[in-house]
Amino acid sequence: MRLTDVKTNTAVPFLGITATAKIDPAFSGVELAQRYRNDGPLPIETVYTFALPKDAVLLGLEAKIGKARLKATVAAAKQASRRYEAAIEAGHAAVLVEAVGQGLFTANLGNLLPGETAEITLTYAEANRWE
């Protein structure tokens, strides 16, 4: 899991992670919250790349960028891209999540201002296989 500046392909400083898990007889649910900060002098657009366990299902992604709280919702790819680009062009914080492979995802986060913190929270679940 990594957050990088789209233009420079450099890592955004990582501040820490909090993990919570709930294990039930049928499935396990996990919530991961990671924090990053833009230490640079300019606003940046970032890409967050993450993988889930093989049979896990992504249940949600929420991003707190500065004071804005953004929650990912499902939308057609073209519509989601248009909404993301419009928000970025208007100077707003925005997030766009895409599945790019088996269990591999990216999330674009836009307009992370200098000194601003981004907190990305993933929620996923997977069926338990008891042996």
Salt bridges, closest charged atoms under 4 A:
ASP39 OD1 - ARG37 NE 2.62
ASP55 OD2 - ARG129 NH2 2.34
GLU62 OE2 - ARG69 NH1 3.16
